[in-house]
C-alpha cells in the first residue's frame, strides 16, 4: 500500500479526518506552481536583458551620420572625339566629399586636369572646384564641402581636359544631377 494512503486511512480510523494537503496530487501542483514562480522571478529580476541575439536598429540622427550615407554617380561622356568616357563618384562623409574619377581609353602617363565647373555639358562655365588631375584613367580628390552643398550650387559638371598643355580641349564631361 502506498505510504500516503496508509497515512490517510490511519487518520480516518482515529476520527481525525481532515483534508491532507500533502498528497502526491497536491505535491505535484505545488511543484508546478513553484517552478512557474521561480521562472517568473528569474525572468523579471535576474535575466540579462542585453544578451539578446537580436539588436534593435540604431537610428542615425546627426547631420554627419546622414551625410555619410549620401553618394552620387555622374556619367562622364566622351567629348571632342576623345573616346574617353567613364564615371565620377561623389561620396559625402564627415562633412567632406570624395570625388573619384574612372576614365576608359585614357592615355598612359598623361596628366589630365579635372574640375567641377558651373554650367552644363558640353560647354561648362568657370571652375568652381579644382580636382586632382586624372592620371592613367583615375583621380581622387577630397573636397571640404558636403554633397548637399554641391547640390545647392547646381548646375555643375565634372569635366576632364585633354592635358595640362591642352587644357582648352575637353575630353570627358558629365552633369551633376
C-alpha positions, 0 to 999 in steps of 0.5 A, a space after each residue: 500500500 502506498 505510504 500516503 494512503 496508509 497515512 490517510 486511512 490511519 487518520 480516518 480510523 482515529 476520527 481525525 479526518 481532515 483534508 491532507 494537503 500533502 498528497 502526491 496530487 497536491 505535491 505535484 501542483 505545488 511543484 508546478 506552481 513553484 517552478 512557474 514562480 521561480 521562472 517568473 522571478 528569474 525572468 523579471 529580476 535576474 535575466 540579462 536583458 542585453 544578451 539578446 541575439 537580436 539588436 534593435 536598429 540604431 537610428 542615425 540622427 546627426 547631420 554627419 551620420 546622414 551625410 555619410 550615407 549620401 553618394 552620387 554617380 555622374 556619367 562622364 561622356 566622351 567629348 571632342 572625339 576623345 573616346 574617353 568616357 567613364 564615371 565620377 563618384 561623389 561620396 559625402 562623409 564627415 562633412 567632406 566629399 570624395 570625388 573619384 574619377 574612372 576614365 576608359 581609353 585614357 592615355 598612359 602617363 598623361 596628366 589630365 586636369 579635372 574640375 567641377 565647373 558651373 554650367 552644363 555639358 558640353 560647354 561648362 562655365 568657370 571652375 568652381 572646384 579644382 580636382 586632382 588631375 586624372 592620371 592613367 584613367 583615375 583621380 581622387 580628390 577630397 573636397 571640404 564641402 558636403 554633397 548637399 552643398 554641391 547640390 545647392 550650387 547646381 548646375 555643375 559638371 565634372 569635366 576632364 581636359 585633354 592635358 595640362 598643355 591642352 587644357 582648352 580641349 575637353 575630353 570627358 564631361 558629365 552633369 551633376 544631377 
